[in-house]
Amino acid sequence: MAYFKTFRIFIDHIEEKAGIAVRFCSGLAVLAFSSLATLAIAQDTPKPVQQHNSNAVWFENWVGLSNTTMTVADPIGKVTAIHADSGTPVFQLESGDVVDGIYRYEIKAATKEEEKIVNQIDNGRGENQKDTNAKPYFLSGYFTVSRGVIVTPDDVKEE
């Protein structure tokens, strides 16, 4: 009989430890799944990187964006709009008519992600009617022009 009690205590101990291990492993699985889901969402979010040379500004890592409008305002208020159906928009300085200072830009683009149309007035007509629309993407920033060329702000030096 003592043997049976010892065996039962041993089995209870194993079941208790196994329960803890199962709960721990299922907790790890939930954590891993949520981390992967967050990573997948983060990878789907566009992250364009501004690039420039002496007379143009464009963006790299332009993945998943289309139907883009880039609006640029120069230091004296002149506004230029550039549209690109696909690929990155490129702003180029006009030769001879360049104003030094800070140029500000705003980008509006469509992502591949779809979202439900809230205002049903804007859902199209007939065969073009749909329940979703491309989710918008917005970005704003600036670049600096000095002595007629686009520069990195750290390179601007007063004489």
Residue pairs with C-beta under 8 A, 6 or more apart in sequence:
44 64
44 113
46 61
46 62
46 63
46 64
46 65
46 109
46 111
46 137
47 61
48 59
48 60
48 61
48 62
48 65
48 88
48 107
48 139
49 59
49 60
49 61
50 57
50 58
50 59
50 141
50 143
51 57
51 58
51 59
51 60
52 58
52 143
52 150
52 152
53 150
54 149
54 150
55 92
55 93
55 95
55 149
55 150
56 90
56 91
56 92
56 93
56 150
57 72
57 90
57 91
57 103
57 105
57 143
57 150
58 88
58 89
58 90
58 91
59 88
59 89
59 107
60 88
62 87
62 88
64 111
64 112
65 109
65 110
65 111
65 137
66 85
66 86
66 109
66 110
66 112
66 134
67 85
67 86
67 109
67 110
67 134
68 83
68 84
68 85
68 88
68 89
68 107
68 108
68 109
68 110
69 81
69 82
69 83
69 89
69 107
69 108
69 109
70 81
70 82
70 83
70 84
70 89
70 91
70 105
70 106
70 107
71 79
71 80
71 81
71 82
71 105
71 106
71 107
71 108
72 79
72 80
72 81
72 82
72 91
72 103
72 104
72 105
73 79
73 80
73 103
73 104
73 105
74 80
74 99
74 101
74 103
75 99
75 100
75 101
75 102
75 103
75 145
76 99
76 101
78 99
80 91
82 89
82 90
82 91
83 89
84 90
89 107
91 105
93 145
93 148
93 149
93 150
98 145
98 148
99 145
100 145
100 146
100 147
100 148
101 144
101 145
102 142
102 143
102 144
102 145
103 142
103 143
103 144
103 145
104 140
104 141
104 142
105 140
105 141
105 142
105 143
106 138
106 139
106 140
107 137
107 138
107 139
107 140
108 136
108 137
108 138
109 136
109 137
109 138
109 139
110 134
110 135
110 136
110 137
111 134
111 135
111 136
111 137
112 134
113 134
113 135
114 132
114 133
114 134
114 135
115 132
115 133
115 134
115 135
116 131
116 132
117 123
117 130
117 131
117 132
117 133
122 133
123 129
123 130
123 131
123 133
124 130
143 150
144 150
144 151
144 152
144 153
144 156
145 151
146 156
